[in-house]
């Protein structure tokens, strides 16, 4: 059974410029291919592993509007940023989003977006959400939108 999904795209921008956008939750709506993100709650730039940022979301899978807390699990400037998502006020149940950036010269970056639900062990949650909740096409759309946002 597959428990990860990855999309990769080369973006015509330096890694630092892409990382700056990814580390700003206030701009995440600009590259959300899932259609779930509505806005950031009190957005502050992500600066380290252990940071948490809250997002307003909406989706039928949660009965409409809801909030999530994203717990930063990976942070290497211009190289990696990752977080585990949880319903607001709870501990993450196991899925994680990872953005890996590999500079390809000074003005191009290969960006890989991985959606990993390997550590989701709650059988009821697995059944309710039906992983992967976000399709591979939606992830490709996220990377296309990220390219537009960083170059816009």
N, C-alpha and C positions, 0 to 999 in steps of 0.2 A: 504494500500500500504506500503510495506516494504521500509524503508529508511536508514537502517543500515545493515551491514554484518560483522560478527566477526569470526575469526579463532583463535584457541587456541592450544598451543603445550607446552609440558614440555621439556625444554632444559637443558642438562647436563652442566651447567655452573652457577657460581654465578651471581646474579642480577647485581652487579657492573660491571662485565666484559661485560655483554650484553648491559647495559646502555652506557658504554664507546663506544661501536661500534655504537649504535643507535644515539648517540649525535655527531658523526663524519660524516658529509655529504659526505666527501671524500670517504667513504666506502659504501655508500648506493647502489652503483651498485652491490655489492657483494650479496645483499639479495633482489634485485628487482624481484619479481615474475611476474610483469606486462610486463616487456620487454621494457618499455618506457624510463627509465633513461639511459642516456649516460655518463654524468660526472657532477661533481660539479664545479661551477664557483667560483674561489677563496675560497675554502673550509676553514671554520673556525669552531671550535668546538661550538656546541650549548651550551649556558650557562644560559639562562634565558627566561622566557616568554617575548615576544616582539622582540626577535632576528628574523632575516630574513636570509634565505639562498637560493641562486639561483642555479637551476639545468638546464643542457642541456638535452633536451628530444627529442624523436622522436615517432610519431604515426600517422596513417592514419586519426584518428579522428580530428587532427589539421593540416592536409595537409602536413605532413612531420616533419621537424625539428622545434623545438620551445624551448622557455625557460619558466620556472615557478619560481615564488618567493614563498617560503614556510614561512608562518608567524607562529612562535612558539606560541601556545596557552596554552600549558601545559608543565610544567617542574618541576618534583620532583625527584631529584637524586635517581637512582636505583629503582624507582617505576613507574614513568609516564613520557612520552614524547609525545607531540602531536603538529600537525601543520595543518593550513589551506592552501591549495594550490590555487594560482592565476596565470593567465598569467602574465609574467614579466611586472612590472611597474603598475599593477592594484591592486585593493583591492580584497580580496578573495570573490568569488561568493557563498560560503557556504559549500563546502565539506571539511571534516576534516579526518585526519589519527591519530589514537591514539594507542600507544603501552603501555600496562599496564603490569608491572612485579610484580609477587608475589613470593618471595623466598619460596622455599620448602626445608628446610634444608640449609646447607651451600654450597652445590654444585649443586643444581637443582633450576630452576626457571620456573614457569608457565608464559608464555608470551601470552597475548591476543592482537591481532591486529584487530582494528575496523575501518571500512570505513563507515563514516556517512555523508550522503548527505541530512539530514533532513532539513537543512536551505537553500537549493538551492530553490529559489523562481522564478527565471527567466524561464518562460515556454519555450522560444526559446532554451535556454541552455539545459534544461531538455530533450527537443526533439532532439537536435543536438547530445548530448553526449550519451543519452540512458543509464542512470544510472541503475545498477552499470556498470561503464566502466571497472572496474577490477573485474574479476570473483572470486568466492569463491575458486576455484581451484588455481588460481594465488596467492591468499592470503595464502593458505596452502603452496604453493611452496615458497613464501617469508619466511615463518617461518622455513621451512626445510633448506633453504639457509642461514638464519640467524644462525641456529644451526651449520651448516657446517663452516660458517665464524668465529664464535666465538670460535669454537674448532679447527680451522685449523691452 
